[in-house]
Amino acid sequence: MYAFPEDLRDAQLALHQTRAAYEQYAAGLPWSAEPLPGWESERQPYTSFRSGKADSPGYTAEQATEVARYQAELVRLSIEVSTHPYWSTLDGGVVAARMALKHAHEQPADEVA
């Protein structure tokens, strides 16, 4: 297997956790960041279903700030993981190692090394 440095494992785990927290937060936000009117489509053939959205009030200042904070943290962690010096120590197989790192938090550290 791969001997991922602890700081790389920690950064990858933080990236997973931050992404999950952001997705949970974003699920409760209005469908549009800016105030936009809602809409309803025409009735679809062979069904009575009509898709549509209610009016979006847009994000509040606090919501916009929180979204920006999450996005900045996701970018920072992504850069930290993808530019870690560990990757330059590998002689090929970087893609396979990167995929293994994404699941390294599922195993105890001694099993990954």
Secondary structure as GFF3:
##gff-version 3
##sequence-region A 1 113
A	DSSP	alpha_helix	6	27	.	.	.	ID=ss1
A	DSSP	beta_strand	39	40	.	.	.	ID=ss2
A	DSSP	beta_strand	52	53	.	.	.	ID=ss3
A	DSSP	alpha_helix	61	82	.	.	.	ID=ss4
A	DSSP	three_ten_helix	85	89	.	.	.	ID=ss5
A	DSSP	alpha_helix	94	102	.	.	.	ID=ss6
A	DSSP	three_ten_helix	104	106	.	.	.	ID=ss7
A	DSSP	alpha_helix	109	112	.	.	.	ID=ss8
###
